[in-house]
Amino acid sequence: MPTTIKSTELDFFEIKESLKLFLKQQDEFEDYDFDGSALSNLLDVLAYNTHFNGLIANFALNESYLTTAQMRNSVVSLAESLG
């Protein structure tokens, strides 16, 4: 039985399906209907939170390299460190 949830994709619906698959494999949730219950709302919140955190991490990582930085202050800061 897997103990981790794969959330490498930034697509909201893939994250939600991954969460559903993970929970369906748990003994406590094997008889639950994840599409028509309150669990669907909870999965939406979890998937949105994971999606949002992944995007923020991606944006922050892009700004930490000179070749992918988009904001002027990030480029200036990275250029200053190079001299």
Buried (B, 14 or more C-beta within 10 A) or exposed (E): EEEEEEBEBBEBEBBBBBBBEBBEEEEEEEEBEBEEEEBBEEBEEBBEEBBEEBEEEEEEEBBEEEEEBEEEEBBEBBEEEEE
